[in-house]
Structures are given as C-alpha cells and as structure tokens.
Amino acid sequence: MAKNKTPGYKCSYNCGKVEEREPRSCVRFKCGLLTTIQNVLHQRPGWVEVKDDGDWDFNWCDVGWLRENYDHTYMEEHVRVNHFRNHYELTRKNLMVKNLKRYRKSLERDSGHTEASKCDFFPCTFALPSEYHLFVEEFKRIPGSIWIMKPVAKSQGKGIFLFRKLKDITDWKKDGPRSEEQKDAAQVESYVAQRYIENPYLINGRKFDLRIYILVTSYVPLKAWLYRDGFARFSSTRFSLRTIDDKYMHLTNVAVQKTAPDYDPEKGCKWQMQQLRRYLTAKHGTEMIGTLFIEMDNIFVRSLQSVQKVIINDKHCFELYGYDILLDENLKPWLIEVNASPSHTPSSQEDYEMKCRLLEDTLNVVDMEDRLTGKEKRVGGYDLMWNDGPVYREDANPETFGSSCFTANTHLGCVNDRDKQLRQLLKPFPVQKKM
C-alpha cells in the first residue's frame, strides 16, 4: 500500500508474502473525482474507500494530485495509480505533436519513407509562440486556408478559435510571456496552431468526432488494450465553411454542445460506436470500413510508440486514454488529441451505463484482486491489441496480414458480450474478510 515517509509499512493482510498468493479480499482505494468512477469503485465487492491520509492500495487520482504527491510517495509492490508520471508527453497537445514528429523522422531515417508515411495521421501543427515563424511560412503557402488555435493544456473546447487571417492572432502573439520568470505560465498559456480539416465526413450534414478508449498497463514492454465501446460526438448545427465563428458547428465537445439553445438532454449528441460502425458499413461496405478501423489501430499503436522511450515507465502505473479521432470525407482518420483524463461524466443513461462498463473492465484488467493469469487476450470489453508486438486473434494466421495491419486482435464497434466473457474468465470474488 502507498504510505508517505513510511517505506517499511506492511499491510494488515500480509501482502508482503509473494509465495502462496491468494486472491486479495480487501482493496483500499482513494478517489479524487466525483464522477462515475466513484460509483464504480464503491460498488466493487471487497473495495473500501479511505479518506484523507489513510493507507491505500489503489488511487484513482487527478493529475494535480499526481504532480504534487507522486515523487514523495512510497509504493509497495501491489499498489496502483491511474497515471504515469509524465503522461503529458502524449496528452498535452504540443508535446504529442513534438513526439510524433520526432518518431516520424526516426522511422524515415531507419526504415524509409514508406514506413514513415504511416505516421501521417495528424494535421499540420505548430507550437506557438516558439514556432511562430515556421507557422507563418506555412500559412502563407496556402492562402485562405482555415486554421484552428488550441491551448495546449486545456480541455472541453476552452480557448479554441478558428481563423483565416494572420491579424486574428497578432494580438495573442503580442500578449505572449516575455520573461524567464514566466516560464511556467508560458507552459500553460502556449497554444498550437493546427490546419483545420475543412472536409470532415458528415452525417445528416453534421460534423462529428470519435472518442475511443485505450488502456496502457505498461510502456516497457508496451502493453495496450483497446475497448470495444466508444462513441461519436455530433455538433448540433449543420456544417458550413461560410462561417467559422459558430462553435456549435465546428466543435464537437459535449461540454460545448450541451450549451446550445436547441440541445436535448434526452437525446444527447452521441452515437454509440456500434451504431456508427453499422451505419458506415451499410453505406460503404465491409471492406472499406474494415480498412478504416485498421488505419485507426495504426494511429493508436504508432502514437504510443512515439512516446514509449520518453514516458517514465512504472509498474505501479496504468493509463486510460481517451483518443479523439476525426474522419474526413475520404474516410481517412485523423488524430486530433489524446486525453489523460477523459470525462466520465455521463450525458445520458446509455452513456452512464457504457462508462460504467468501461471503468469496471479497466479495474478488471488492472486486477487488484489477482484473479488473472497475465496471458489473457481479452478481459470483458477490452481486447489486447499490443503486447511487445502485434497481437492476433485466436483464429488468425499472422502470415495473412500485411505489415500495416498492426493489431488484428481488435473489435472496436463490434458486439461487446462482456458479461458472458467475464463469467467464463474470472473466478468469483473472494469472500470479503471482516474488517
């Protein structure tokens, strides 16, 4: 269990004995978020919440707690925390692009242009103010194109705006931090300027993006799981490039859309991933949509590989990422950003139930109860997509896959028969001992 300043602390159920290990009957957890995750943790058999400075085995914390406490907390073997120490290498917009660009260059150097081209899945992006002059050069190369400005460390659509003219960001540039003392502030206030995808795939005239969940339980070796469920988030206003100031048209964030005048909380603005996959397959055919989902698998794996050497790997850590993917009219997927704290606040009853399943299965994979063997390819709604190399389905012949087909053992948007699978996989929860 985690214990500040007390490295010799032993837990009451003698977790120090590795031999003759039995399934853990009591897990003490802390939770710093008042969302769906707290409900899921409270409902888990044998899990008990501890408050304040109590000793804990599992901590679902926010990134603020991690920044302030991680380096000063001793953790015993079995303890788990839901973030890697420097998770921001992938989840801060400017660092994500920096790492992807570096990774693409290394691939080109070591494996050639064809391999490097498999990383061409993020829009042209510049960090401002540090790359302002490079940005201006690119901006002038294609006059009249639309760009989007985003704060590097904010979420829910805050601070985002679209622009067509350089003068629209001149005032922003003038107000940028100047002194060395403002270095920390500059980190927060930095932006990225990204070429706006002007030809998004539309359904009923509306723009949407995808929220997809990836669970990483290790970076060395890289071990990543893809969740079968996810959703598409729709804008409430029909798409047009005639106006770039309408946030309800161009931003699909639920936090933005639910403030729209015509937002209906009963209907929400989401499709479940299964519904979207069925729609796309009916319209474009199984083969074309199968290729689309393989290309998204490629995005997940390549983006994780781009930060594999810089993330501080720790056996105590795992990370549940929320990937935001946008499709263009040619069915090309684009990586927009990766979230370290994807929202678990539900927008409808269906959304709540999906997020409960996601979080329950995340706890099943992390396996605080020691019920798994470690060789599973599927746990509930999670499919193991990468385990120090591509993972193939049980019935697949690896020789039939090309090198671009990284993750054959993926079922995004397919049937999620998790209840049946979990009954077959997991032993019953151990009887809870009296506290």
matplotlib code that plots the C-alpha trace (Angstrom):
import matplotlib.pyplot as plt

x = [0.0, 1.1, 2.4, 4.2, 7.5, 7.0, 8.8, 8.7, 4.9, 3.3, -0.4, -2.7, -3.4, 0.3, 0.7, 4.4, 4.3, 4.5, 4.5, 1.2, -0.5, -4.3, -6.8, -6.9, -10.0, -9.9, -8.7, -8.5, -9.0, -8.8, -10.7, -10.2, -13.0, -16.7, -17.9, -18.9, -15.6, -16.5, -19.8, -18.0, -15.3, -18.0, -19.9, -16.9, -17.0, -14.4, -13.3, -13.3, -12.8, -10.2, -10.2, -7.6, -4.2, -5.5, -3.4, -4.4, -3.8, -5.4, -5.7, -7.8, -6.4, -6.5, -3.3, -3.0, -2.6, -0.1, 2.0, 2.1, 2.4, 3.8, 7.5, 7.1, 5.0, 6.5, 4.5, 4.6, 4.6, 0.8, -0.1, -1.6, -2.2, -4.1, -1.5, 2.1, 4.4, 4.9, 1.7, 1.6, 4.2, 1.2, -1.7, -0.5, -1.2, 2.2, 4.2, 2.1, 2.9, 6.5, 6.9, 5.0, 7.2, 10.4, 9.1, 8.3, 11.8, 13.4, 11.3, 12.3, 15.9, 15.8, 13.1, 12.5, 9.7, 7.1, 7.2, 7.4, 4.3, 2.3, 2.6, 0.9, -2.3, -2.2, -2.9, -0.1, 0.6, 2.9, 3.6, 3.1, 4.8, 8.0, 7.3, 5.5, 7.8, 7.6, 3.8, 3.7, 5.7, 3.3, 0.3, 1.3, 2.0, -1.8, -3.6, -7.2, -6.9, -8.6, -6.5, -7.6, -5.9, -6.0, -4.5, -2.1, -3.3, -7.0, -10.0, -13.7, -13.2, -12.0, -10.0, -10.3, -11.0, -10.8, -9.1, -8.4, -6.2, -2.9, -4.1, -6.6, -3.7, -1.5, -2.9, -2.4, 1.2, 1.9, 0.5, 2.7, 5.0, 8.4, 10.5, 12.3, 10.2, 7.1, 8.3, 5.7, 2.9, 4.1, 3.7, 0.1, -0.7, 1.1, -1.1, -0.9, -2.0, -3.3, -4.6, -8.3, -9.8, -12.1, -13.7, -15.0, -17.1, -20.7, -23.8, -27.1, -25.0, -23.3, -19.7, -18.7, -15.6, -14.9, -14.0, -12.1, -10.5, -7.1, -5.7, -1.9, -0.7, 3.0, 5.3, 8.3, 7.3, 4.4, 1.1, -2.1, -5.7, -8.5, -12.1, -14.9, -17.3, -16.8, -19.0, -19.3, -19.9, -22.0, -22.3, -25.8, -25.6, -25.2, -21.6, -20.6, -17.3, -19.2, -18.9, -16.0, -17.3, -20.1, -18.7, -21.8, -21.0, -17.2, -16.6, -18.0, -17.1, -20.1, -19.2, -19.8, -22.8, -24.9, -24.9, -26.5, -30.0, -31.6, -29.7, -32.0, -30.5, -32.8, -31.4, -27.9, -25.5, -23.9, -24.0, -22.6, -19.6, -21.6, -24.3, -21.7, -19.9, -23.2, -24.1, -20.7, -20.6, -24.1, -23.1, -19.6, -19.2, -17.4, -14.0, -13.7, -14.8, -12.6, -9.7, -10.7, -10.7, -7.2, -6.0, -7.3, -5.5, -2.3, -2.9, -3.2, -0.1, 2.2, 1.2, 2.0, 5.3, 6.2, 6.3, 7.5, 11.1, 10.2, 7.4, 8.7, 7.6, 6.5, 4.9, 2.6, 1.0, -1.6, -3.3, -6.8, -6.5, -9.4, -8.4, -10.2, -10.3, -11.9, -12.8, -12.6, -14.9, -12.4, -12.7, -9.2, -8.9, -7.0, -5.7, -6.9, -5.7, -5.3, -6.8, -5.3, -8.5, -11.3, -14.6, -16.6, -19.5, -22.5, -24.6, -27.5, -28.5, -27.0, -23.8, -23.6, -24.0, -21.3, -18.9, -19.6, -18.8, -15.6, -14.4, -15.4, -13.4, -10.4, -10.4, -10.7, -7.6, -5.6, -6.6, -6.0, -7.7, -5.1, -7.7, -6.0, -3.1, -1.5, -1.9, -5.4, -6.1, -9.5, -10.9, -14.5, -14.8, -11.0, -9.0, -5.3, -4.0, -0.3, 2.0, 5.6, 4.4, 1.1, -1.5, -3.5, -6.9, -7.0, -8.3, -6.0, -2.9, -0.3, 1.1, -2.1, -1.6, 0.5, 2.9, 0.4, -2.1, -0.7, -3.5, -5.6, -7.0, -9.2, -13.0, -13.8, -17.5, -18.3, -20.6, -19.5, -20.6, -18.6, -20.9, -20.7, -16.9, -16.3, -18.3, -16.1, -12.8, -13.0, -13.2, -15.9, -14.8, -13.3, -15.4, -14.7, -13.0, -14.2, -12.6]
y = [0.0, 3.5, 5.3, 8.6, 8.6, 5.1, 2.7, -0.2, -0.2, -3.7, -4.2, -6.0, -8.9, -9.6, -8.7, -8.9, -12.7, -13.4, -17.2, -18.9, -15.8, -15.8, -13.5, -10.2, -10.0, -6.3, -3.4, 0.1, 2.8, 6.6, 8.5, 12.2, 12.5, 12.9, 11.2, 7.8, 6.2, 6.8, 4.9, 2.0, 1.8, 1.8, -1.0, -3.3, -6.2, -6.1, -2.5, 0.0, 3.8, 5.5, 9.2, 11.9, 10.3, 6.7, 3.9, 2.8, 0.2, 1.8, 5.5, 7.0, 10.5, 13.6, 14.9, 17.6, 15.1, 13.2, 16.3, 17.2, 13.8, 11.1, 11.8, 11.7, 8.6, 5.1, 2.3, -1.3, -4.0, -4.3, -0.6, 1.0, 4.6, 5.6, 7.9, 7.6, 10.2, 12.2, 11.2, 14.7, 13.7, 12.2, 14.2, 17.8, 18.9, 20.5, 17.6, 15.0, 16.6, 17.1, 13.4, 12.3, 14.4, 13.1, 9.5, 10.0, 11.4, 8.4, 6.0, 7.7, 7.5, 3.9, 2.3, 4.7, 7.0, 4.3, 3.3, 7.0, 7.8, 5.6, 8.4, 10.9, 10.9, 14.2, 17.7, 20.1, 21.7, 24.3, 25.2, 28.9, 31.2, 29.1, 28.0, 31.2, 32.0, 28.4, 28.7, 32.0, 30.4, 27.5, 29.8, 31.9, 28.9, 28.2, 31.5, 31.4, 28.1, 27.8, 27.2, 26.4, 27.6, 25.5, 26.0, 23.1, 22.2, 22.9, 20.7, 20.8, 23.3, 26.1, 28.8, 27.3, 29.5, 29.3, 31.9, 32.7, 35.8, 36.3, 39.5, 37.4, 36.1, 39.1, 40.4, 36.9, 36.9, 40.4, 39.3, 36.2, 35.8, 37.5, 36.9, 33.9, 34.1, 33.5, 30.2, 28.1, 30.5, 30.1, 26.4, 26.8, 29.6, 28.1, 27.3, 25.1, 26.3, 23.4, 23.3, 22.8, 19.8, 21.5, 18.4, 16.4, 13.3, 14.4, 12.5, 14.3, 17.4, 17.4, 17.1, 14.5, 13.0, 9.7, 9.1, 5.8, 4.3, 2.8, 1.3, 1.1, -1.1, -0.9, 1.0, -1.3, -3.6, -1.8, -3.4, -1.8, -2.7, -1.3, -1.0, -2.2, 0.6, 4.2, 6.9, 9.6, 13.1, 15.3, 19.0, 20.4, 22.7, 21.7, 22.1, 25.0, 26.9, 30.1, 31.0, 30.0, 31.6, 29.2, 26.9, 24.7, 23.9, 23.3, 22.0, 18.6, 18.7, 17.7, 20.5, 22.9, 21.2, 20.9, 24.8, 25.0, 26.6, 23.5, 20.8, 18.0, 16.2, 13.2, 12.6, 14.0, 14.4, 10.9, 7.7, 4.5, 3.1, 0.0, 2.2, 4.2, 1.1, -0.4, 2.9, 3.3, -0.4, -0.2, 2.8, 2.0, -1.8, -4.1, -4.0, -0.2, 0.2, -2.7, -0.7, 2.4, 0.6, -0.9, 2.6, 3.7, 0.8, 2.1, 5.5, 4.0, 1.9, 4.5, 7.3, 5.1, 4.0, 7.7, 8.3, 4.9, 6.0, 9.2, 8.0, 7.1, 3.5, 2.4, -1.0, 0.9, 2.9, 2.5, 5.0, 5.1, 7.4, 9.0, 9.3, 11.9, 10.9, 12.9, 11.3, 13.3, 12.8, 10.3, 8.2, 9.0, 9.1, 12.0, 12.1, 15.3, 14.8, 12.3, 12.9, 11.7, 12.3, 11.5, 12.7, 10.1, 12.4, 10.9, 12.8, 10.2, 6.9, 5.0, 7.0, 6.3, 2.5, 2.5, 4.3, 2.1, -1.0, 0.7, 1.6, -1.8, -3.5, -1.2, -2.4, -6.0, -5.6, -3.8, -6.8, -5.7, -8.9, -11.2, -13.1, -13.1, -15.2, -12.4, -14.3, -13.1, -11.6, -10.4, -9.1, -8.0, -5.3, -4.9, -6.7, -6.9, -5.0, -4.8, -6.9, -6.0, -6.7, -7.1, -9.4, -11.6, -13.1, -16.7, -17.8, -15.7, -16.7, -13.9, -14.7, -13.4, -9.9, -7.2, -5.2, -2.3, -4.5, -3.9, -5.0, -7.9, -8.6, -5.6, -5.4, -1.7, -1.1, -4.8, -6.7, -6.3, -9.6, -8.7, -10.2, -13.7, -13.4, -12.2, -15.1, -17.6, -15.7, -14.6, -16.7, -15.4, -12.6, -14.0, -13.8, -10.5, -10.8, -8.8, -5.5]
z = [0.0, -0.5, 2.5, 2.7, 4.5, 5.8, 3.4, 5.8, 6.3, 6.0, 5.2, 7.5, 5.1, 4.8, 1.1, 1.6, 1.1, -2.6, -2.2, -1.6, -3.0, -2.7, -4.3, -2.4, -0.3, 0.5, -1.6, 0.0, -2.6, -2.8, -5.4, -6.2, -8.7, -8.0, -11.2, -12.5, -11.3, -7.7, -8.1, -9.8, -7.1, -4.3, -6.0, -6.4, -4.0, -1.3, -2.1, 0.8, 0.4, 2.7, 3.3, 3.8, 4.8, 5.2, 3.8, 0.3, -2.3, -5.3, -6.2, -9.0, -8.8, -10.8, -12.5, -9.9, -7.1, -9.2, -9.8, -6.1, -4.4, -6.8, -6.2, -2.4, -2.1, -1.4, -3.1, -2.3, -5.0, -5.4, -5.3, -8.5, -9.6, -12.7, -14.4, -15.5, -14.0, -17.3, -19.0, -20.6, -23.2, -25.1, -23.7, -24.0, -27.5, -28.3, -26.8, -28.6, -31.9, -31.0, -30.1, -33.3, -35.5, -33.9, -34.2, -37.9, -38.5, -36.8, -38.9, -42.1, -41.1, -40.1, -42.3, -45.2, -46.4, -46.8, -43.1, -42.0, -44.1, -41.8, -39.2, -41.5, -39.4, -37.6, -39.1, -39.8, -36.4, -34.9, -31.3, -30.6, -29.8, -30.2, -33.9, -34.9, -37.8, -39.2, -38.9, -40.8, -43.6, -43.9, -43.5, -46.5, -48.6, -48.9, -48.7, -47.5, -45.6, -42.2, -39.0, -35.5, -32.3, -29.2, -25.7, -25.1, -21.6, -21.6, -22.4, -23.2, -26.0, -23.8, -25.5, -29.0, -32.0, -35.8, -38.0, -41.7, -41.3, -39.5, -37.9, -35.9, -33.8, -33.8, -30.5, -29.0, -30.0, -28.6, -25.3, -25.0, -21.9, -22.2, -19.1, -17.8, -14.6, -16.7, -18.0, -16.1, -17.2, -20.7, -20.5, -19.6, -22.0, -25.0, -28.0, -31.0, -34.4, -36.5, -40.0, -39.8, -41.6, -44.0, -45.4, -42.5, -43.0, -42.3, -41.2, -41.7, -42.6, -39.2, -38.1, -35.5, -34.0, -32.2, -28.6, -28.3, -25.2, -24.9, -21.7, -21.3, -18.4, -19.3, -21.6, -21.1, -22.7, -24.4, -23.4, -24.7, -24.7, -27.0, -25.7, -27.9, -27.0, -27.6, -29.2, -31.9, -30.7, -33.1, -33.5, -33.2, -36.2, -39.9, -41.1, -43.4, -44.0, -44.7, -41.0, -38.7, -35.6, -34.7, -32.0, -32.1, -35.8, -35.5, -32.0, -31.1, -27.4, -25.3, -22.8, -25.7, -27.4, -24.2, -24.0, -27.5, -27.4, -29.1, -27.1, -26.0, -22.9, -23.5, -27.0, -26.3, -29.2, -29.3, -31.2, -29.7, -31.7, -32.7, -34.2, -36.1, -37.5, -38.7, -40.4, -42.1, -43.2, -44.7, -46.7, -47.8, -47.4, -45.1, -46.8, -46.9, -43.2, -42.2, -43.7, -41.8, -38.5, -39.3, -40.0, -36.6, -35.0, -36.7, -35.1, -31.6, -31.8, -33.6, -31.1, -28.1, -29.7, -30.3, -26.5, -25.4, -24.9, -23.0, -20.7, -17.3, -17.0, -13.5, -12.7, -10.3, -13.1, -15.8, -18.0, -19.5, -22.6, -24.4, -28.1, -30.3, -34.0, -36.8, -40.2, -43.4, -46.4, -47.8, -44.7, -43.6, -39.8, -38.2, -34.6, -33.0, -29.5, -26.6, -23.2, -19.9, -18.0, -20.4, -19.0, -17.1, -16.5, -18.4, -20.8, -20.8, -19.1, -22.0, -21.7, -18.0, -18.5, -21.2, -18.9, -16.0, -18.2, -19.3, -15.8, -14.4, -17.1, -16.5, -12.9, -14.2, -16.4, -13.6, -11.5, -7.9, -6.8, -8.5, -10.5, -13.9, -15.2, -17.2, -20.5, -21.4, -24.8, -23.8, -20.5, -20.6, -23.3, -23.6, -26.4, -26.1, -29.2, -28.5, -26.2, -27.1, -30.6, -32.5, -31.0, -33.4, -33.0, -31.9, -35.3, -37.4, -39.4, -38.9, -42.4, -44.0, -42.5, -44.1, -42.1, -41.9, -40.1, -36.6, -34.4, -35.7, -32.2, -32.2, -32.3, -32.0, -32.6, -32.7, -30.3, -26.7, -25.0, -21.9, -19.3, -20.8, -21.3, -17.8, -16.3, -18.2, -17.4, -13.8, -10.7, -8.3, -6.0, -2.8, 0.3, 2.0, 5.3, 8.2, 8.5]

ax = plt.figure().add_subplot(projection="3d")
ax.plot(x, y, z, "-o")
ax.set_aspect("equal")
plt.show()
